[in-house]
Amino acid sequence: MNRRLQGEGTSFRRVLDQARHEMACQLLGTTRMAVTEIGTALGYATPPGFVRTFRRSAGLPAREWRRTQDRTQTV
C-alpha cells in the first residue's frame, strides 16, 4: 500500500491526516462536541496534538473555525 500511495505522490500519513481533518470539520460544523472530545474521537493522543494539527490544516484554531461556520450558516 505504501508503494502505491508513494506512486501517487502521497503517503499513508497524508491520507490519514486529510481524513481526520475532514471528519473534524464535519464534527465541528454539525455537532456541539467539545474540541477535546473530537480530538479523542479521531484518535489523537492528546488534545494539544489535535489542536495543533487542526490549526496547521485549517489556518485557524478549531474553536474559531467553528464560530466562523456558525456565522456563515445563520446568514
N, C-alpha and C positions, 0 to 999 in steps of 0.2 A: 504494500500500500504506500509506504513512504517513497519508493521509487516512482510509482505512478504519479503521486502528488508532486514530487520534485520535477517530473517530466512536464507537468502542467504549470510549473513555476510557483508552486506554493508548498506548504508543509502542513502536517497534521496540527501543529500548534496554531498556525494562522487560521485554519478552518475551524478549530475549536474556539479560538478567541472570537472569530466572527459570529459563530453560532451563539456563543454566550452573550455577546453584545446585542444581537437581535432579540434574544429572549429577555434580556434585561430591559431593553426599550419597550418591549411588549408588556412586561410586568409593571414597569414604572408608569406606563401610559394607561393601563386598563385596571390596575388594582390599587389598593391602598396599603399594600405590604410595605413594611419598613425596609429601607435600603439595606440594612444589615441582614434581614430575612431573605431578601432577593439574592444577596451575595452568597449566603449559605445554601440556598436552594440551587444555585448554579455551580456549586462545588468549589467555591473559593475557600481557602483555609482560614483566612482572617478577613474581617470587614475592611481594614485598610487596604488589603490587596485588591478587593473588588472596587473600592472607591478610586484607587489609583489607576487601575486598568480602565475603568469606565471613563474617567476624566481624560485619559490619553486617547481613547477611541472617539469620544463624543465632543471633546473640547470644552466640556462643562462638567461640573460635579453632578452626580446623579440627582440630588435634590433640586438643583437649579434646572436641570434638564426637565424634570417632572413638572416644575412650575411653568416652564415655557409651553409645555404640552397642554396643561390645564388652561392657559390663556388662549391658545390657538383653538381649542375645542369649544370654548364658550363664546367666541367672537362670531 
